């Protein structure tokens, strides 16, 4: 019997997508699997839809709303598999995603190899997903993976990972203090515990963008605190592997790329980011704004610039998404 794979789906107000996501898990060609769905206190029909899929393979539970990290930890506590496949409630897996990653794998109870896959962004139809390889799309040593993430400001979609039971135990639970960039922190932590990262280009998953209600679109003070904590922890993971000039420079680049989130809106967090930079040996300079942004800031105030950019990007995506849906409706 092939090793059991646990597919874990945290879900919050995902009634629009949850059925399609569950079907993509059920269609996995890897036969020995269990699917665990944790409804994180949804106020819509997510739980009802998920329960229509309950079976020997699909388990559904619910909890009061405590965030995605808590829901993933609840799912982990129920999982029996030797491998863990994370799957956000609006994302999808290609049917052979798990099979491709496990075709030459080690025993999940012993393996320290972390498995990753190709992933593509899509708005409405996965067939339109854009797969854009970057420097993380290859086999890498742990320190090199985090270095490249920091320097190039890239990430792997949460659903791209397939994690052995041994790495799950070494990595420890998801950090429930985090709301924004919880997956970025977890990825760096798991990578820092692994022997190496093995990339399987034939394995694919699909990352949905344009969900205006997702956590990644929130810029509350709580989210900003989470972002800075995530950055701080990720830098610590890299330093635990190698504390050198090159890792400090990469950490400074990583911190500097996010400094615009804190400056000038939040003086306390900006000062904390500056203190972190000084501990790495450099000072953080104010973000360089375009001429358009500087003029906008002079008219409406500096705090309005980031909010305006966020709103513009959200509605740009919304417009493209609406156009795609109209085209699809005519082609049916």
C-alpha positions in Angstrom: 0.0 0.0 0.0 1.4 3.4 -0.9 2.0 5.9 1.9 -1.0 7.8 3.2 -1.1 11.5 2.2 -3.2 13.9 4.3 -4.7 16.8 2.3 -5.5 19.6 4.7 -7.9 22.3 3.8 -8.6 25.3 6.1 -11.7 27.1 5.0 -13.2 30.5 6.0 -16.1 32.0 4.0 -15.1 30.1 0.9 -18.5 28.9 -0.4 -17.6 30.2 -3.9 -14.6 27.9 -4.3 -14.6 25.1 -1.6 -16.4 22.6 -3.8 -14.0 23.0 -6.7 -11.1 22.8 -4.3 -12.4 19.6 -2.6 -13.0 18.0 -6.0 -9.4 18.7 -7.0 -8.2 16.9 -3.9 -10.5 13.9 -4.6 -9.3 13.7 -8.2 -5.7 13.0 -7.1 -4.3 10.0 -8.8 -2.5 9.1 -5.6 -4.9 6.5 -4.3 -4.0 6.4 -0.6 -5.2 9.8 0.7 -7.4 11.4 3.3 -8.9 14.9 3.1 -9.4 16.9 6.2 -11.4 20.1 6.0 -11.5 22.5 9.0 -14.2 25.2 8.8 -12.8 28.2 10.7 -16.1 29.6 11.9 -17.5 30.6 8.5 -20.6 32.8 8.3 -21.6 31.7 4.8 -22.4 28.2 3.4 -18.8 26.8 3.5 -19.5 24.3 6.2 -22.7 23.1 4.6 -21.0 22.6 1.2 -18.0 20.8 2.7 -20.3 18.4 4.6 -21.9 17.2 1.3 -18.5 15.6 0.5 -18.1 13.8 3.8 -17.1 10.1 3.4 -14.5 7.6 4.6 -12.0 9.7 2.7 -13.2 13.2 3.5 -13.5 14.4 7.1 -15.1 17.7 8.0 -14.9 19.6 11.3 -15.5 23.1 12.5 -14.2 25.5 15.1 -14.8 29.1 16.1 -13.0 31.6 14.0 -9.3 31.7 15.0 -7.5 32.2 11.7 -5.9 30.0 9.0 -2.9 29.0 11.1 -5.2 27.6 13.9 -7.3 25.8 11.3 -4.2 24.2 9.8 -3.0 23.1 13.3 -6.4 21.6 14.0 -6.2 19.7 10.7 -2.7 18.6 11.5 -3.8 17.2 14.9 -6.3 14.9 13.0 -4.0 13.9 10.1 -2.7 10.4 10.0 -0.6 10.6 6.8 3.1 10.2 6.4 3.0 13.2 4.1 1.0 16.4 4.4 -0.4 18.3 1.4 -1.6 21.8 2.3 -4.4 23.2 0.2 -6.0 26.6 0.7 -9.8 26.6 0.2 -9.6 28.7 -3.0 -6.7 26.9 -4.6 -6.5 23.8 -6.8 -4.2 20.7 -7.4 -3.5 19.2 -10.7 -4.8 15.5 -10.7 -1.3 14.0 -10.7 0.4 16.7 -8.4 1.0 14.3 -5.5 1.8 11.3 -7.6 4.5 13.2 -9.5 6.1 14.4 -6.3 6.1 11.0 -4.6 7.2 8.9 -7.6 10.8 8.8 -6.3 10.3 9.8 -2.7 11.7 8.5 0.5 9.7 7.1 3.4 7.8 10.0 4.9 8.4 8.9 8.5 12.1 9.3 7.9 12.6 11.8 5.1 14.2 15.1 5.6 13.7 16.1 1.9 11.1 18.8 1.4 9.1 18.5 -1.8 8.0 21.5 -3.9 6.2 21.9 -7.2 5.4 24.3 -10.0 2.5 26.7 -9.4 0.5 29.1 -11.5 -1.6 32.1 -10.8 -5.2 32.2 -12.1 -8.2 34.5 -11.7 -11.3 32.4 -12.8 -10.1 29.4 -14.8 -7.1 27.2 -14.0 -6.6 26.5 -17.7 -5.5 30.2 -17.9 -3.0 29.9 -15.1 0.3 31.6 -15.7 3.3 29.5 -14.7 6.3 31.8 -14.3 9.5 29.9 -13.2 11.9 31.8 -10.9 15.1 30.9 -9.0 13.2 28.9 -6.4 12.0 26.4 -9.1 14.9 24.0 -8.7 16.6 21.7 -6.3 18.2 23.8 -3.6 20.1 23.5 -0.3 18.1 25.1 2.6 20.4 28.1 3.0 20.3 28.8 -0.8 16.5 28.5 -0.9 16.0 31.2 1.8 18.8 33.4 0.3 17.1 33.4 -3.1 13.7 34.0 -1.5 15.1 37.1 0.3 17.2 38.5 -2.6 14.5 38.0 -5.3 11.5 38.7 -3.0 9.8 35.5 -4.3 7.6 32.8 -2.7 6.2 29.4 -3.3 2.4 28.9 -3.2 1.4 27.1 0.0 -0.2 24.3 -2.1 3.1 23.6 -3.8 4.6 21.9 -0.7 4.4 18.3 0.2 5.9 17.8 3.6 7.0 14.5 5.2 5.8 13.6 8.7 9.3 13.9 10.0 9.6 17.5 8.8 6.2 18.3 10.1 7.3 17.2 13.6 10.7 19.0 13.3 9.0 22.2 12.0 6.4 22.4 14.8 2.9 23.8 14.5 1.9 26.9 12.5 2.5 30.1 14.5 -1.0 31.3 15.5 0.2 34.8 16.3 0.5 35.4 12.6 -2.3 36.5 10.3 -0.4 38.1 7.4 2.5 36.1 5.8 1.9 33.1 8.1 2.7 30.9 5.1 5.9 32.7 4.3 7.1 32.2 7.9 6.1 28.6 7.9 7.9 27.9 4.6 11.2 29.4 5.8 10.9 27.4 9.0 10.3 24.1 7.3 13.0 24.8 4.8 15.5 25.6 7.6 14.7 22.1 9.1 15.1 20.1 5.9 18.1 18.4 4.3 17.3 19.8 0.9 14.4 21.1 -1.2 13.5 18.9 -4.2 11.6 20.6 -6.9 9.3 18.5 -9.3 8.5 20.6 -12.4 5.9 18.0 -13.6 3.8 18.5 -10.5 1.5 21.5 -10.6 -1.0 23.5 -8.4 -3.0 26.5 -9.0 -3.0 29.7 -6.9 -6.2 31.8 -7.1 -5.7 35.6 -7.2 -8.2 38.4 -7.2 -10.0 37.3 -4.0 -10.6 40.7 -2.4 -11.7 39.1 0.8 -8.5 37.1 1.4 -6.2 37.7 4.3 -3.4 38.8 2.0 -5.4 41.9 1.0 -5.8 43.2 4.6 -3.5 46.0 5.8 -4.8 46.4 9.4 -2.4 47.2 12.2 -2.7 43.6 13.3 -1.7 42.4 9.9 1.3 44.8 9.8 2.5 43.5 13.2 2.2 40.0 11.8 4.2 40.9 8.7 7.1 42.4 10.7 7.1 39.4 13.1 7.1 37.0 10.1 10.1 38.9 8.6 12.0 38.8 11.9 11.4 35.1 12.3 12.4 34.3 8.7 15.7 36.2 9.2 16.3 34.2 12.4 15.8 30.9 10.4 18.4 32.0 7.8 20.9 33.1 10.5 20.5 29.7 12.2 21.7 28.1 9.0 24.5 30.6 8.3 25.4 33.9 9.9 27.6 35.6 7.4 28.0 38.8 5.4 26.0 37.3 2.5 23.1 36.2 4.7 23.0 39.5 6.5 22.9 41.4 3.2 20.1 39.2 1.9 18.2 39.7 5.2 18.6 43.5 4.8 17.3 43.3 1.2 14.3 41.2 2.4 13.5 43.7 5.2 14.0 46.7 3.0 11.6 45.4 0.4 8.8 45.5 3.0 9.8 48.7 4.7 7.2 50.7 2.7 4.5 48.8 4.6 5.5 50.5 7.9 6.9 53.8 6.8 5.7 56.5 7.2 2.2 55.3 8.4 3.3 53.4 11.5 6.2 55.0 13.4 6.4 52.2 16.0 6.7 49.4 13.5 9.1 51.5 11.3 11.3 52.0 14.3 11.3 48.3 15.1 12.2 47.6 11.5 15.1 50.1 11.7 16.3 48.4 14.9 16.3 45.0 13.2 18.3 46.5 10.3 20.9 48.0 12.7 21.3 44.5 14.3 22.2 43.3 10.8 24.7 46.1 10.4 22.9 48.7 8.2 20.4 51.5 8.4 17.1 51.4 6.5 16.5 54.3 4.2 13.0 55.7 3.5 11.4 54.0 0.5 12.0 55.6 -2.9 8.6 56.8 -4.3 7.8 57.5 -7.9 7.2 61.1 -8.9 3.4 60.3 -9.2 3.4 58.9 -5.7 5.3 61.9 -4.3 2.8 64.3 -5.8 -0.1 62.3 -4.6 1.4 62.2 -1.1 1.9 66.0 -1.1 -1.8 66.6 -2.0 -3.5 63.9 0.1 -0.8 63.2 2.8 1.9 60.5 2.8 -0.3 57.9 4.5 -2.7 57.9 1.5 -0.1 56.6 -1.0 0.0 53.0 0.1 -3.8 52.8 0.5 -4.3 54.3 -3.0 -1.8 51.8 -4.5 -3.6 48.9 -2.7 -7.0 50.0 -3.9 -5.8 50.5 -7.5 -4.3 47.1 -7.7 -7.4 45.4 -6.2 -9.8 47.0 -8.6 -7.4 46.4 -11.5 -7.5 42.7 -10.7 -11.3 42.9 -10.2 -11.7 44.4 -13.6 -9.7 41.8 -15.4 -11.5 39.1 -13.4 -14.9 40.5 -14.4 -13.8 40.6 -18.1 -12.7 37.0 -18.0 -16.0 35.9 -16.5 -17.9 37.8 -19.2 -15.8 36.1 -21.9 -16.4 32.7 -20.3 -20.1 33.3 -20.2 -20.2 34.0 -23.9 -18.1 30.9 -24.7 -20.4 28.5 -22.8 
